[in-house]
Amino acid sequence: MSDGDADGAAAVVRDYYDALRSGEPLAPYFLEDESTVKFGISESLFGFESVREALREQTATTANWTVESEGLVVSERDAFATFADEVTMTWTDTETGANERFETRWSGTLVRNESGDKEGNGTGDGPAWRFATMHVSTADEL
């Protein structure tokens, strides 16, 4: 396992973290397909349209994100990649003013952007790799 090169899936995961921090659109990082799934801390989203709408709402109602990766690992194959990470996240809910903080675990699968080249490089139609599945959860402390 490696964390990939500058043009690989690991770079796309890091770019996603950067986009989250800066309030940029997040939907372009996801596969536009009904099979796309995103499990968040308190949500289960099935299909690209549901993911896109939830991410749009999240971006509109949150600010001041920090995303601290603790150990990203990525394994690339020809057409897909898997990733896992432990991430500390904080943000402000812009509707209530509440500050949130979570210690989370992330995992998922990325697929090569079909409009990219065989090395997985993007062509201006979004990232070189896109999330087909993403799972973000918190650990329950006993």
C-alpha positions in Angstrom: 0.0 0.0 0.0 1.1 3.5 -0.7 -0.3 6.9 -0.6 0.1 7.2 -4.4 1.7 9.9 -6.5 0.8 13.5 -7.3 -1.6 12.5 -10.0 -3.1 9.5 -8.3 -6.0 8.6 -6.1 -4.3 9.8 -3.0 -3.9 13.2 -4.4 -7.6 13.3 -5.2 -8.4 12.4 -1.6 -6.2 15.2 -0.3 -7.7 17.6 -2.8 -11.2 16.6 -1.5 -10.0 17.5 2.1 -8.7 20.8 0.8 -12.0 21.5 -1.0 -13.9 20.7 2.2 -11.7 23.1 4.2 -12.1 25.9 1.7 -15.9 25.6 1.1 -15.5 24.6 -2.6 -18.1 22.3 -4.3 -17.6 18.7 -3.3 -20.0 16.9 -5.7 -17.4 16.9 -8.6 -15.4 14.4 -6.5 -18.2 11.8 -6.7 -19.1 9.4 -9.5 -22.2 10.5 -11.3 -24.1 7.2 -11.0 -27.0 5.8 -9.1 -24.6 3.3 -7.5 -22.7 6.0 -5.7 -23.1 5.8 -1.9 -21.9 8.1 0.9 -22.4 7.3 4.6 -21.7 10.3 6.8 -21.7 10.6 10.6 -25.5 10.9 10.6 -26.6 10.2 7.1 -26.9 7.5 4.4 -27.0 8.8 0.9 -27.7 6.6 -2.1 -27.2 7.8 -5.7 -25.3 10.7 -7.0 -28.2 13.2 -6.9 -28.7 12.5 -3.2 -25.0 12.9 -2.5 -24.8 16.1 -4.5 -27.8 17.7 -2.8 -26.5 16.8 0.7 -23.0 18.1 0.0 -24.5 21.4 -1.4 -26.5 21.8 1.8 -23.5 21.0 4.0 -21.4 23.6 2.2 -24.1 26.2 2.5 -24.7 25.6 6.3 -21.1 25.1 7.6 -17.9 27.1 7.8 -14.4 27.2 9.3 -13.6 23.6 8.5 -10.4 21.9 9.7 -9.6 18.4 8.3 -6.6 16.7 9.8 -5.5 13.5 8.2 -3.8 11.1 10.6 -2.7 8.3 8.3 -4.1 8.2 4.8 -3.4 4.9 3.0 -4.4 4.4 -0.6 -4.1 1.3 -2.8 -4.5 1.8 -6.6 -5.4 -0.8 -9.1 -6.1 -0.4 -12.8 -9.6 0.9 -12.6 -10.2 1.5 -8.9 -8.5 2.5 -5.7 -9.3 2.0 -2.0 -8.6 4.4 0.8 -8.7 4.6 4.6 -7.8 7.4 7.0 -8.4 8.6 10.5 -9.4 12.3 10.3 -10.1 14.9 13.0 -12.8 17.3 11.7 -14.1 20.5 13.1 -16.5 23.0 11.7 -19.0 25.7 12.6 -22.7 25.3 12.0 -23.6 28.6 10.4 -27.3 28.3 11.3 -26.8 27.8 15.1 -23.2 29.0 15.6 -22.3 25.7 17.3 -18.8 24.4 16.9 -18.5 20.7 16.1 -15.6 18.3 16.5 -15.3 14.6 15.6 -12.6 12.0 15.6 -13.6 10.0 12.5 -12.6 7.0 10.3 -12.9 7.3 6.6 -12.9 4.6 4.0 -14.1 4.0 0.5 -13.5 3.3 -3.2 -12.6 5.5 -6.0 -12.9 4.8 -9.7 -11.0 6.3 -12.6 -12.7 9.3 -14.2 -13.9 7.9 -17.5 -13.1 11.2 -19.2 -9.5 10.9 -17.9 -6.6 9.1 -19.6 -5.5 5.5 -18.9 -3.2 6.8 -16.2 -6.1 8.3 -14.3 -5.2 11.9 -15.2 -8.2 14.2 -15.3 -9.0 16.1 -18.5 -10.8 19.2 -17.1 -14.0 17.2 -16.5 -13.3 16.8 -12.8 -10.7 14.9 -10.7 -8.7 12.0 -12.2 -10.5 9.7 -9.7 -14.0 9.9 -8.2 -15.5 8.4 -5.1 -17.9 5.6 -5.8 -18.3 4.9 -2.1 -17.3 6.9 1.0 -17.9 5.9 4.6 -17.3 8.4 7.4 -17.9 7.2 11.0 -17.0 8.0 14.6 -15.8 5.6 17.1 -18.0 5.0 20.1 -16.2 5.3 23.4 -17.2 2.8 26.0 
